Amino acid sequence: MGDTPPDAVVVARVLDGDVEAFALLVDRYQDEFTAYAKHMTGSADDAADIVQESLVRAYRSLRRCGDPTRFKGWLFRIVSNQCKTHVTRRARRRRDHLDDVADDIASPYEADSAARRAELRSELEAGLQQLPADQREALVLRYIHDFSLREMTEVAGASIPALKMRLKRGREALREKLEGAV
């Protein structure tokens, strides 16, 4: 076993009263969840707020984590739901598109010049933000965070066939948006 104990051991320590052990889980997952939330919301500040709120919620409801060996999926679900809530509220208020771009998304569309790559990344990010939330979530989980379909079912709360359809429709819609922008 490595230097850090598995999630289930840390969760058990927290539930036994070692509140400081929760910091191990925060350190373990905060960056990954913040990157996910940033892709879903388009804002580093909003992502940080969502992850903080999600961690507080997770800590307060840790006893409801049915299987501590699957803590990461459980916490990811909380973060995912917080992102969906945020995006829905933002859409109602018609806020601006993403502030930052993700390098990982543009890799399939690499161009010769750095300026063109930056332009493509920006178009991809803008295109992602125009997709329905379920399609955007599926694409981000699969292609940016490299989740398997099984892992995606835990986060998205959807069946594998439904996720496959979201990925297919999301790719098609994103391709149409990019073809229109080029």
Secondary structure as a PSIPRED ss2 file (coil, helix, strand):
# PSIPRED VFORMAT (PSIPRED V4.0)

   1 M C   1.000  0.000  0.000
   2 G C   1.000  0.000  0.000
   3 D C   1.000  0.000  0.000
   4 T C   1.000  0.000  0.000
   5 P C   1.000  0.000  0.000
   6 P C   1.000  0.000  0.000
   7 D H   0.000  1.000  0.000
   8 A H   0.000  1.000  0.000
   9 V H   0.000  1.000  0.000
  10 V H   0.000  1.000  0.000
  11 V H   0.000  1.000  0.000
  12 A H   0.000  1.000  0.000
  13 R H   0.000  1.000  0.000
  14 V H   0.000  1.000  0.000
  15 L H   0.000  1.000  0.000
  16 D C   1.000  0.000  0.000
  17 G C   1.000  0.000  0.000
  18 D C   1.000  0.000  0.000
  19 V H   0.000  1.000  0.000
  20 E H   0.000  1.000  0.000
  21 A H   0.000  1.000  0.000
  22 F H   0.000  1.000  0.000
  23 A H   0.000  1.000  0.000
  24 L H   0.000  1.000  0.000
  25 L H   0.000  1.000  0.000
  26 V H   0.000  1.000  0.000
  27 D H   0.000  1.000  0.000
  28 R H   0.000  1.000  0.000
  29 Y H   0.000  1.000  0.000
  30 Q H   0.000  1.000  0.000
  31 D H   0.000  1.000  0.000
  32 E H   0.000  1.000  0.000
  33 F H   0.000  1.000  0.000
  34 T H   0.000  1.000  0.000
  35 A H   0.000  1.000  0.000
  36 Y H   0.000  1.000  0.000
  37 A H   0.000  1.000  0.000
  38 K H   0.000  1.000  0.000
  39 H H   0.000  1.000  0.000
  40 M H   0.000  1.000  0.000
  41 T H   0.000  1.000  0.000
  42 G C   1.000  0.000  0.000
  43 S C   1.000  0.000  0.000
  44 A H   0.000  1.000  0.000
  45 D H   0.000  1.000  0.000
  46 D H   0.000  1.000  0.000
  47 A H   0.000  1.000  0.000
  48 A H   0.000  1.000  0.000
  49 D H   0.000  1.000  0.000
  50 I H   0.000  1.000  0.000
  51 V H   0.000  1.000  0.000
  52 Q H   0.000  1.000  0.000
  53 E H   0.000  1.000  0.000
  54 S H   0.000  1.000  0.000
  55 L H   0.000  1.000  0.000
  56 V H   0.000  1.000  0.000
  57 R H   0.000  1.000  0.000
  58 A H   0.000  1.000  0.000
  59 Y H   0.000  1.000  0.000
  60 R H   0.000  1.000  0.000
  61 S C   1.000  0.000  0.000
  62 L H   0.000  1.000  0.000
  63 R H   0.000  1.000  0.000
  64 R H   0.000  1.000  0.000
  65 C C   1.000  0.000  0.000
  66 G C   1.000  0.000  0.000
  67 D C   1.000  0.000  0.000
  68 P H   0.000  1.000  0.000
  69 T H   0.000  1.000  0.000
  70 R H   0.000  1.000  0.000
  71 F H   0.000  1.000  0.000
  72 K H   0.000  1.000  0.000
  73 G H   0.000  1.000  0.000
  74 W H   0.000  1.000  0.000
  75 L H   0.000  1.000  0.000
  76 F H   0.000  1.000  0.000
  77 R H   0.000  1.000  0.000
  78 I H   0.000  1.000  0.000
  79 V H   0.000  1.000  0.000
  80 S H   0.000  1.000  0.000
  81 N H   0.000  1.000  0.000
  82 Q H   0.000  1.000  0.000
  83 C H   0.000  1.000  0.000
  84 K H   0.000  1.000  0.000
  85 T H   0.000  1.000  0.000
  86 H H   0.000  1.000  0.000
  87 V H   0.000  1.000  0.000
  88 T H   0.000  1.000  0.000
  89 R H   0.000  1.000  0.000
  90 R H   0.000  1.000  0.000
  91 A H   0.000  1.000  0.000
  92 R H   0.000  1.000  0.000
  93 R H   0.000  1.000  0.000
  94 R C   1.000  0.000  0.000
  95 R C   1.000  0.000  0.000
  96 D C   1.000  0.000  0.000
  97 H C   1.000  0.000  0.000
  98 L C   1.000  0.000  0.000
  99 D C   1.000  0.000  0.000
 100 D C   1.000  0.000  0.000
 101 V C   1.000  0.000  0.000
 102 A C   1.000  0.000  0.000
 103 D H   0.000  1.000  0.000
 104 D H   0.000  1.000  0.000
 105 I H   0.000  1.000  0.000
 106 A H   0.000  1.000  0.000
 107 S H   0.000  1.000  0.000
 108 P H   0.000  1.000  0.000
 109 Y H   0.000  1.000  0.000
 110 E C   1.000  0.000  0.000
 111 A C   1.000  0.000  0.000
 112 D C   1.000  0.000  0.000
 113 S C   1.000  0.000  0.000
 114 A H   0.000  1.000  0.000
 115 A H   0.000  1.000  0.000
 116 R H   0.000  1.000  0.000
 117 R H   0.000  1.000  0.000
 118 A H   0.000  1.000  0.000
 119 E H   0.000  1.000  0.000
 120 L H   0.000  1.000  0.000
 121 R H   0.000  1.000  0.000
 122 S H   0.000  1.000  0.000
 123 E H   0.000  1.000  0.000
 124 L H   0.000  1.000  0.000
 125 E H   0.000  1.000  0.000
 126 A H   0.000  1.000  0.000
 127 G H   0.000  1.000  0.000
 128 L H   0.000  1.000  0.000
 129 Q H   0.000  1.000  0.000
 130 Q H   0.000  1.000  0.000
 131 L C   1.000  0.000  0.000
 132 P C   1.000  0.000  0.000
 133 A H   0.000  1.000  0.000
 134 D H   0.000  1.000  0.000
 135 Q H   0.000  1.000  0.000
 136 R H   0.000  1.000  0.000
 137 E H   0.000  1.000  0.000
 138 A H   0.000  1.000  0.000
 139 L H   0.000  1.000  0.000
 140 V H   0.000  1.000  0.000
 141 L H   0.000  1.000  0.000
 142 R H   0.000  1.000  0.000
 143 Y H   0.000  1.000  0.000
 144 I H   0.000  1.000  0.000
 145 H C   1.000  0.000  0.000
 146 D C   1.000  0.000  0.000
 147 F C   1.000  0.000  0.000
 148 S C   1.000  0.000  0.000
 149 L H   0.000  1.000  0.000
 150 R H   0.000  1.000  0.000
 151 E H   0.000  1.000  0.000
 152 M H   0.000  1.000  0.000
 153 T H   0.000  1.000  0.000
 154 E H   0.000  1.000  0.000
 155 V H   0.000  1.000  0.000
 156 A H   0.000  1.000  0.000
 157 G C   1.000  0.000  0.000
 158 A C   1.000  0.000  0.000
 159 S C   1.000  0.000  0.000
 160 I H   0.000  1.000  0.000
 161 P H   0.000  1.000  0.000
 162 A H   0.000  1.000  0.000
 163 L H   0.000  1.000  0.000
 164 K H   0.000  1.000  0.000
 165 M H   0.000  1.000  0.000
 166 R H   0.000  1.000  0.000
 167 L H   0.000  1.000  0.000
 168 K H   0.000  1.000  0.000
 169 R H   0.000  1.000  0.000
 170 G H   0.000  1.000  0.000
 171 R H   0.000  1.000  0.000
 172 E H   0.000  1.000  0.000
 173 A H   0.000  1.000  0.000
 174 L H   0.000  1.000  0.000
 175 R H   0.000  1.000  0.000
 176 E H   0.000  1.000  0.000
 177 K H   0.000  1.000  0.000
 178 L H   0.000  1.000  0.000
 179 E H   0.000  1.000  0.000
 180 G H   0.000  1.000  0.000
 181 A H   0.000  1.000  0.000
 182 V C   1.000  0.000  0.000
